[in-house]
Amino acid sequence: MLKEKKDGKTLSEKIISVFTFRIPYYVGPLNQNSDRAWLVKNKDEKIYPWNFEEIVNLEESAEKFIQNLTNKCTYLVLEDVLPKSSILYSKFMVLNELNNLKIDGEAISVDLKQKIYLNLFQKYKKVTLKKLKGYLKSENILIDTSTQITGIDGDFKSSLGSYLDFYNILGDKVKTDFGKKLIENCILWITLYTGEKKLLKNKIIANYKGELSEEEIKKIVNLKYKDWGRLSYAFLEEIQSASLETGELRNIIQMMWETNNNLMELLSSNYQFLSEIEKRNSVVAIGKEFNYETILGDSYASPSVKRMIWQSLSVVDEIKKIMKKAPKKIFIEMARQEDMKKERKESRKSTFLTLYKSIKEEGRDWIKEIENWSDSEFRSKKLYLYYTQMGKCMYTGEKISLDQLFNKNIYDIDHIYPRSKTKDDSIENIVLVKRNINAKKTDEYPLERNIQQKQHDFWKMLHSKKLIGDKKYERLTRTTEFTDEELSDFIARQLVETRQSTKIVADILKNLFPETKIVYVKANLTSDFRKNFKILKSRDINDYHHAHDAYLNIVTGNVYNIKFTDNPRNFIKDKKLEGKNII
């Protein structure tokens, strides 16, 4: 009786399976009526331990399990993100880094960028600064050691590792349209079925048995990829904008290949990508009821961020019910970036001690001098700048007296990009200079030619010793004036500073209230308004200061919105026609 077969299994085999069987974690609850179930069946029959693999579609259940855990695209709310090792996503990451490359402060040509991509990234998994310099020398671009390479932080962080993996397995097949699709599917499955080689092999055989040899399948199954990117295929390949050079429609990945623009530049007002993204997302909101699941269910935001968003949306919805109509304008405060508040991994003092180990100067012990200062004292901008400039005025090269460093009548902090053009108080935009020199300097950009000619070698030396960063070096040495696009971007940045939660709120509000104008207000504007008009703020007495802040955001936001309109570039052009100062 125990050996009698029924349904292809003996009774003894069925009894053993009851004790040994475990439901794979990626299958989840077996009750398909459960809200938390994602199970996919091959047959609508009752599941037992001995018929489990026959009834349950393990591959599709595993795919659904992983897809439930993955985020949605940062920009297209319903689109799934690509695997981090996807060929398309890897290409985006490399180009987004490579498009920032500059030689002696000048952007490289598109032709050279493409050659670097093809001759370095498609040949080496790790592209180092040394390899880049070697290639540039072979192209007769790097003439001597004084040539400055900026825009990248040492070696390249991105690579085409997965492309090279498959090239080693499939050869030139990777360059065909069919090969590209096959590779992207395999990378997706490898990422989905992490650690489940049997499922992965079955999936590949089911789809590509005739196209791949047993040896090729074996090698592919042994590849290991994990993690997911932030962007979707639809975002990189389907959203289009007209090219500024040709007027032809191009998607984001094409534009990154044919220009030297990074993603943030492509999402600026120079292109139509953002408006196309908004159009696509707006379709999602049509016909949705106002409840948490329909509005935020598919959002890529974390649960904590979703809670903040829902509270904000609920307040707006309550106001709409009270007023019996949607508001004409909604003002959103774009709070200061959290990144700005994060503590440095290494103190300024420790950084200087490391950098100055290789700096020798007769009659001066830099290390001993720096050790005499405390970490807290290096929070002073003047002291910090003093040591980034090796104790010299940035505009004259003359020595700065440490004893008189904090005397405001002798030494100033100057902004490289003038404050009349943009409010940038970052370390990359400020220098320590003699006050009498700063007083004579005009409030224009670029810096005066005589200053640049005299100080260029000094600035290059500071940059080579990593005492000043790429951005500061480029700002000091640049010889061209601001373009209209840059000036309009300066205004836009003063008005808007996005982070995840506020970006999602803005997108949802645009969709829920299409007739309402969304106005962005940067937190610093309200803070400056309080200081200028001496409006006190107290957090100790009660919570009314939140209401005061909300009101002041409306006041400052509305003034800027009326003055600059929705397109700062038009404001720039109007002022130029009137012959007036721009800001």
Sequence and secondary structure as in RCSB ss.txt:
>XXXX:A:sequence
MLKEKKDGKTLSEKIISVFTFRIPYYVGPLNQNSDRAWLVKNKDEKIYPWNFEEIVNLEESAEKFIQNLTNKCTY
LVLEDVLPKSSILYSKFMVLNELNNLKIDGEAISVDLKQKIYLNLFQKYKKVTLKKLKGYLKSENILIDTSTQIT
GIDGDFKSSLGSYLDFYNILGDKVKTDFGKKLIENCILWITLYTGEKKLLKNKIIANYKGELSEEEIKKIVNLKY
KDWGRLSYAFLEEIQSASLETGELRNIIQMMWETNNNLMELLSSNYQFLSEIEKRNSVVAIGKEFNYETILGDSY
ASPSVKRMIWQSLSVVDEIKKIMKKAPKKIFIEMARQEDMKKERKESRKSTFLTLYKSIKEEGRDWIKEIENWSD
SEFRSKKLYLYYTQMGKCMYTGEKISLDQLFNKNIYDIDHIYPRSKTKDDSIENIVLVKRNINAKKTDEYPLERN
IQQKQHDFWKMLHSKKLIGDKKYERLTRTTEFTDEELSDFIARQLVETRQSTKIVADILKNLFPETKIVYVKANL
TSDFRKNFKILKSRDINDYHHAHDAYLNIVTGNVYNIKFTDNPRNFIKDKKLEGKNII
>XXXX:A:secstr
 TT EETTEEHHHHHHHHHH    TTT  S TTSTT    BSSSS   TTTHHHHB HHHHHHHHHHHHS B SS
STTSBEEETT HHHHHHHHHHHHTT EETTEE  HHHHHHHIIIIITT SS  HHHHHHHHHHTT   STT  EE
SS SS S   HHHHHHHHHHGGGGGSHHHHHHHHHHHHHHHHTTT HHHHHHHHHHHHTTTS HHHHHHHHT   
  EEEEEHHHHHT EEE TTT  EEEHHHHHHHSS  HHHHTSTTSSHHHHHHHHHHHHHTT  SSHHHHHTT  
S HHHHHHHHHHHHHHHHHHHHHTS  SEEEEEE   GGGGS  SS HHHHHHHHGGG  BTTB HHHHHHTS T
GGGGSHHHHHHHHTTTB TTT  B  GGGTT TTTEEEEESS TTT    SGGGEEEEEHHHHHHS S SS  HH
HHHHHHHHHHHHHHTTSS HHHHHHHH  S   HHHHHHHHHHHH    HHHHHHHHHHHHH TTSEEEEEEHHH
HHHHHHHTT    SSS SHHHHHHHHHHHHHHHHHHHHH S HHHHHHHHHHHT    
